[in-house]
Amino acid sequence: MRAVVLREVGGPGALVAEEVPDPVPGPGQVLVEVAVAGVTFVETQVRAGRGPRAAELPAVLGNGVAGTVLSVGEGVDAALTGSLVVTTLGGYGGYAELAVAAAEDLIPVPAGLSPREAVALLADGRTAVGLVRAAAPQPGEWVLVEAAGGGVGSLLVQLARAAGARVVGAAGSAAKRDLAARLGAELTVDYTAPGWADEVRAATGGLDVVFDGVGGEIGAQAQDLLKDGGRFSAYGMAGGPMTTPGPRVTAVAWPAADPRELAREALDLAAAGRLRATVGNVLPLESAAEAHAAVEARAVTGKTLLLPARARTILVTGATGNQGGAVARTLLARDWAVRALVRDPASDAAQALAALGATLAKGDLDDPASLRAAMTGVHGVFSVQALAVTREELAREVRQGVAVADVAAGLGLAHLVYSSVGGAERDTGIEHFAGKWAIERHVAGLDLRATVLRPAFFMTNLLYHAEPAGDERVIALPFRRMQLVAPDDIAHFAAEAFERPAEYAGRALEIASDELTGAEIAEVYQRVTGTPTRFEQTAPGGERMYEWFLESGYQADMAALRARHPGLRTFESFLRERLAR
């Protein structure tokens, strides 16, 4: 397996991704396929040799992970296999594709909560719930939360606000202060700016509670802001030595509670919609050094997470079809790992993908269990369903598209790219367009980063309408002008969406590669094949889609698409490529 190994203490560069032996669960343990690993400030200090504990080198750092139980050790209930869990690891082993955890430490990920959210809430949620339980802020009290845009701080803001307290969020960047305000802070201040303490004193008249996660000079200044007898909760030292509460204030002790109970409470609050984890940075496992540098520099708003090397893997549905096959080939060419969902791994098409380097996952879009197994541990999924014509097929398409999206959201995948159809968002009156629009709407309602691609008329469709009859080829179709798309261009935009999520996530993009009249299509065919070809515009024949082609049709912005992808295929280049195979 791949893991990030620390062989000597030092800077972030001391973290190096390597191949290491797979761990084996012992008695009372389970083996977890890690979908998400959390990064904490304490881990950066352990790496640097400044932490509260010294690492026994070589070491794989990482405490909180979420993933699927792959196997169990002696004395552990085998029914745990396949469970989606979140767990602590005692500080070590999380920055890896596989991790061994104590069975007693496993917490099931609640329904409606993604693995990313679960990891973001595990240690930080446990800490925040415990701190608030001990300090017990009351309605109307003024509460200061330091590092209010961080993992623990952002949760403390929400919990104190939910208790009815008036919250001051202190943070060193505008983005973090904005986050604190969105989460309920009534006042936000920059605690790196001179005079911040005076600003807080003037606004509040004195604080009732301070949550000090920074320490050093900031912690000392915060303590001075407390009223006599005010509660001071010191839990961190991100900016200097841990603050020692003075005699004028009340030191808050950690509550006598099972850490797992506190973590479960945080997860349950989040699943109920009463607590929100803030994920600030999601990086591949191999970027652990980058993650540590950002955390140390306090450059991240919210929790930093690592996706194991398997997170460079995309599950491609419809992988043996036109679209899915093109997407699989393009991703492989761009050095992504591809897991191809196929019904028959022995088929020629499936074996051809395997020969290119894809991993075959046997599954069925109508079987959520097989979908869940195929999606576990991947970064994202390309979702496309087979062409539907009959009412039964249309219903199945919607069911399958919804199932793919639901499983992806449930597993907390980083990105779903759904292939719909151009014009789906318009009221076309075309049944199979409406089905894809229903899937789009369902995807939009999920807590899932997604991109929708809306392809125009497939160039491959023209291959079936252009068989020569004698010495002449006649292309008979009910349109005057048509936007056409090549499957490889759909694949290009799918790969771009996975590689540039900040640019593509949350967007829907209508895609075409070329736009031609029927006569121009015939000219291209004749030029490429040498066979005399003519185009005949036929009547719609009552088919709503054909009527729509004549009324409005696809409306992709060709100029904008070519600006994004100058290599868009013309119909002629597509035809020459296809006929040369």
N, C-alpha and C positions, 0 to 999 in steps of 0.2 A: 504494500500500500504506500501511498504518498503521505508524508508527514513533514512538519516543520520542526527541525531539530536545533536545539541550542547546545553547542559543544563548549563554548566558553562565554563568560559574561562579557557584555560590551554594549555597543550601540545597536540600533535596529538591524544593521547588516549582519549581526551575529546569528540572526534567524535564517536558516537555510533549508529549503525544501529538498527532501531526499526520499529515496525508496528505502523503506524499512520493513522488517518482517511483520506480517499481520499478527495482531495480538490474539490471544486465546483466553476465553473466559474460564476462570477457575471456579471452585465451589462458591455458591452464593453470588455469582457474577453473571452478567450478560454481555454479549457483543452487540454494539450499536453501530449501524451504518450512519455516519454523521452527515446530516443535511446542512446544519448550521452550527458554527462555533462562535462563542462570544469572546470579545477582547476586553479586558479590564485594565484600569490604570495600575493596579497592583502588579499585574503581570509584566507591565513595562518596567517596573521597578525591580522585580525579581530578575528579569533579563539583564538589567544594568548592574546587578549586584548591590542594589540599594534597598531592596524590599524587606518586609518584615520577616522573611524567611530566605534562607540560601538554597538555591536549587542544587540538587545532586546531579551533576553532569555526567554524560550527556542527558538532556531532558527534552521532552515534548511538553511545552506549556499548554495551558488551556483548561479552564475549570468547567464552564457551562456549555453543554451541547444539547441539541435536539436531533432526533432521527428515529430510525426504525430498528427494533430489536431483530437481529439476524439469527442469533442462536443463544442458548442458555447453558450455564455451567451446572455442575452437580448440585442437586438440592433446590433448583429453581424451577418453578412451574413452566412447563413447555408452552402453556397457553399464552405466555408473554410474547412468543415469537410472532413477529409481524405488527406488534403494537407501536404506535407513534408516541414517543416519550420525550421528556426533557429531564435532564439530570445534571448533578454536579459530579466532579471526578476527583475531588480532593486537590485540585490545583494543577493536575498534570494529565496529559494525554488528549486534550481536546483539539489541538491543531493538527488534525489527522483525518483520514478518510474513515477509519474505523477506531473505535474506542471501547475499552472495557469499563463497565460501571457496576457498582454494587446494586443488586436487584432491589434492596431496601430503599435505595435513594431515588428510584425511578418515580416520576410523576407523569401520569397520562396527560397528554396535551388536550385540554378541553375542546369540545366541539366548537367550531367557529373561530378558533385561534390558530394562527399559522405557526410553524416551527420557528420562524424568525421572531415573531412576537413573543413566543414562549421563552426563547433564549434571552431576548432583550429584557424580559421580566424576571428571569430566574433569580440571579444574584441581586440585581438592582431592585427588583420588586420585593424580594424577601427583606432586603435592607430597609427600603422605604417603609414598608408596612410595619416592620419592627420599630423603627425610629418614631413613627407617628403614634404607634400604640403606646410607646413609653412616654413620649412628651405630651401626648393628649391635648393638642390644641383645641381651644373652645371657640364657640361662635363669638365673633366680634374681636377676638384677640389678634394682635399684629404678630405675624410670623415672618422671619427672614429666612430665605432659602439661598444659600450660597451655591455657586455652580449650577444655577437654575436651568441651564440648557443642557446639562449632562444627563447621563443615564439615570442616576439616583435622583438628582435634583429635579428633573422634569416630572418624576413621579411624586416627589414630595410636594411640589406645587399643587398637583391635582388632589392629593390626599388631604392636604391642609385646607384647600379651598372647599373640598367636599364636607369637611368638618365644620364649615361655617366661618373659618378664620379669614382674616384679611392678609393677603400674601404680598411680600416684597421679594421680587426675584432679582438676585444679584448675579451678574455674569459679565465676562470681559469682552463680548462681541455683540454687535447689533443684532446679528442673526439669532443668537442665543437669548437675548433679551426679548426679541420679537416672539420667539417660541414660548417663553415663560408667560408673556402677556396673553398669547392665544390659549394657553392652558389654564388661565385664571388669575395670574398675578395682577393685583390692582396697581402696583407701582413696580417699575423696574429701574435698576441703577447699574452703572458701570463701576465695579469695584476696583478697577485698575486706574480710575480717574481720581485726582486729588479732590477732596471734599465730598466724596460719596457718602461717608458716614454722616456728615452734617445734613446732607439732603434727606437721608432716611430719618434722622432725628426730628428734623423740621416737619416732615410729613406725618410722622406717627406719634411723636411725643414720647417715644420709648417703646421698645419691643417687649413682647411677652415670651416669645420662643425664638431661639436661633438654632438652625440646623447648619453646623459647621463641617463642611466636607473639604475645606481648603487648608485650614490651619495657618501657621505663620503669622505675618502681620495682619492679614485680612481677618483671620480668626480672632485675633486680639481686639481689633477695632470693632468687630461684630459683637463681641462679648460686652464691650463698653456701652453698647447701645441698649442693653437690656435694662429694664426696670429692676429695682431691688427685688431679689427673690425670683426673677425671671428664669425660665428653664433654658439651660444651655446643653445642646446635644452635639458632642464632638464625635465625628465618625470617620474623618479623613484627613489627609495631610498632603494634598496635591500641590500646595503652594508653600510648604514649609513644615516645621515640626508640629506635631499634634498639639492643639491648644489645651492648656490645663485650666479648668474652670476655677475662678477665684472665689473667695468666701462670700462675696456679695450676691452671687447667683446660685441657682439650684442646678447641680450637675445631674443630668439625666442618665440613668443606667440602662443598659441593654435589657429588654424584657426577658423574663424566664419563659421562653417558648421554644418549641421544636422548630428549627429552621425550615424543615419541610412543610410544617403547618403554615408558616408565614409565606412561603413560596406558593403554596396552593391557594392561599387567600388572594395573593396578588394575581395569579392566573385566573381565578374565578371572577374577580372583579373585572378583569379585562374581557373575559368571555361574555360577561353581562353588559359590557359597554360602559362601565363606570371608571375604567382606568385605561389609558392609552400609552403603549410603549412608543417611544420616538426612536426610530432607526435612522441614524445619520450617515453611516458609511457601510456599504456592502461590497466586499472585495473578494477575489479568488484567494484560496488558501496560500498560493505561492506569493501573494502580496502581503504576507504577515508583517514583513519589515516595514512596508509602507503604512500599514494599519497602526503599528506601534509608534512610528514617527508622528503620525497625525494625532494620536491620543496624547502623546507626551506634549505636543505643541498646543494642546487644547484647541485644535483646529476643527473638531467634529462636534456638530450639534446632535445630541442623542447618542444612541448606542452604536458601537462599531462591531460588525459581524464579519466572519470569514466563511466563504463557501468552499468546501473541500475541492480537490482537483476534479472530482466528478462533476463539480459545478460548471466545468467547461463542456458539459455534455448536454445536448439538446435531444429530447424525444421528438421524433418526427412521425406523425400519423400519416396514413395514406402513402407510406414510403415507397411502395412499388408502383404508384400511379404517376401521372404526368407531373403534378405540382409537387407532391411529397418527394418523388424521386429527384427532381431538380433541386429542391431545397437540401436534401441529404447530400447530394454531390457537391453543391456549393459550399455548404458548411464544412464538409471534409476537406475541400480545397483550401479553406481558410483556417485550417488547423483546429476546428472544433471537433470534439468527439460526438458521434451520432449514434443514438440508440433508436433503431428503426422498429416501429410497431408493425408486426406482420402476423397474418393469420397462419401462414404456412411457411416456416423457416426453410423448408426444403425446396420451395419453388425456385425456378430459374431467376426470377426477378429479385427475390430475396437473397439468393446466393451471389448474384452480381453485386448487390450492395455490400454484402459481407466481404467480397473480394476487394472492394474499394476501401475497406477499413471500418465499415459500420458494424456495430454490435446489434444482433437481432434479438428482439424481445417478442416472444409469442404472446399475443393478446387480441382482444376483441373490443371494439368501441361500445358494444352492448354489455360488456362485463366490467363493471366498476372495479372489482377486485383485481383483475388483470391490469387495468389502467393504473391503479394505485401502485401495484408492484413495478410496472414499467416506469412510472414517473418518480419513484422514490430515489432520491439522491441526484436528480438532474437539475440543471440550472433553469431550463425553460422547456417549452413545448411548442411545436408548430402544429396547429390544429386545422385539419381539412377533412371534410366528409365526402363520401362518394356522391356523384350526381344523382339527384332524386327527381323522379318524374311522377310516379303514382302517388295518391294520397298516403298510402301506407309508407312509401319510401320517404315522403316529405316529413311525416311524423317521426320516422326513425332518424332522419338527419338532425332534426331539432333535438331529439332526445340524446343523440350521441354528442352533438356539439356542446350541449349543456353539461353532460356528464364529464367531458374532458375538462371544461372550465371549472366545474365544481371540485374535481379531484386536484387540479392544479392549485386552486385557492386553498383547499384543505391542507395540502402539503406545504404551502408557503413558497411555491416556486417563484423565482425572481421575475419571470417574464413569460407571457403567453402571446404568441402571434397567431391570430385567427384569420384564415382566408375566407372572405365573404364573397361578395359580387358587386361590381360597379352599379350604383343606383339603388342599392339595398335600402338606403336611408330615405329614399323618395317613395311616394305612394304610387308605385308602378302598377299595382293590380296583378302582378305576376306571382303565382303561388310560391315558387321555389325561391324567389327574391325575398318574399315575406318571411319564409322560414329562416333564412340567413339573418334577416333583420331581427328576428326574435332571439336568435343566439347572440347577436351583437348586444342587444339590450340586456340580456342576462349577464353577459360578461361585464358590462359597464356597472352593474349593481354589485359586483363582488369586490372584496378587498384583494385586488390582484392587478399587478402592473401588466398592461396589455396593449397591444398594437393590432389594429384591424387593417388588413389589406383588402382592397376591393378591385379585383381584376376585371378587365374588360373581356371582349370576345376572344376566346383562345385561338391562336394561330393554328394549333393542332386540329381544331374543328374543321378548318378548311380542307385538310387532307382527306376528309371523308366526303366532301362535297365536290371533289374535283377528279373523279375517276374518268379517264378518257373513254369516249364512246366511238369506236372505230378510229378514224383519222383525226378526230376533233375532241377537244375537251370543252364541256359546257358546265359552268358554275352557276347553278340556279338557286338563288337565295332571296329572301324578302327584305332587302335593304338597299339604300342608295349609297351611303357612306358608312364606314364602320371603323371604330377604334379596335385595334387588335393588340393582344399581349402574348409574349413568348413566355413559356414556363420558366425559362432561365432568368428572365427579368423579374418575375415574381420572387424567385429564389434570391436574387440579388437584394431586393428590398427586405425580405425576411431576414437575411443574414445581417444587413445593416441595422435592422431593428434590435437584434440581439447584441450587436457590437456597440451600438450607440443609443442606449436606452434613454439617455437624457433628451435626445433629439426626437425619438420616435414613440416613447411610452405615452399612452393616453391619446394617441392620434389615430385617425382613420384616413387612409390614403388610397384614392382611386388610381389604378395603375393601367397604363397602356404603353405599348412599345412603338406603335405606328398607327397611322390613320389614312385609310385609302377608300376610294370609291370602288364599286364593283368592277367597273371597267379597268381601273388601275390594278386591281388584284389579278384580273385575267391577263393583263399585259405582263405582270411579273411572272405568272405561271408560264406563259409562252416564252418569255426571255430565258427563264431558267431551264425549262424542259425541252424547248424546241417544238413542242406540240401546239398546233393552232388552238387557241383558247378564246372563248367569248363568255361574257357574263349575261345572264338573263335575270332580270328582277321579277320575282314571282309575287303573287298576292299573299297576304298574311294568312288567308284561309281560316280566319277565326281564332288563330293562336294569339293570345294576348302579348306574349313576348315579341312576336314578329310585328305586331301593331306598334308596340313601344319602340322598336328599332326605328320605325318610320316617323314616329312622333317626336322623340327626343334622343333616346339612346344614351350611350355612355358619354361621360363628360369629364374625362381625365384632363388635367392641365398639362398638355404635352410639353410646353416650353419649360415649366417648372420641373417636370420629371427629367427632362434632358439636362437641365442644369444640375440636378442631383446625381444623375447617372448618364454621363455622355455616351456610354457604351450601349445604350438601349438598342435592341436589335430592330432593324427594319424587317418587313415581311420578306423581302428578297434575301437578306442575310440568313434569316431563320430557315427559309425554304432550301437554300443551298446547303446549309449545315445538315438539315434533316435528310435530304435526298442523297447526301454523300455518305450516309451511315451504311 
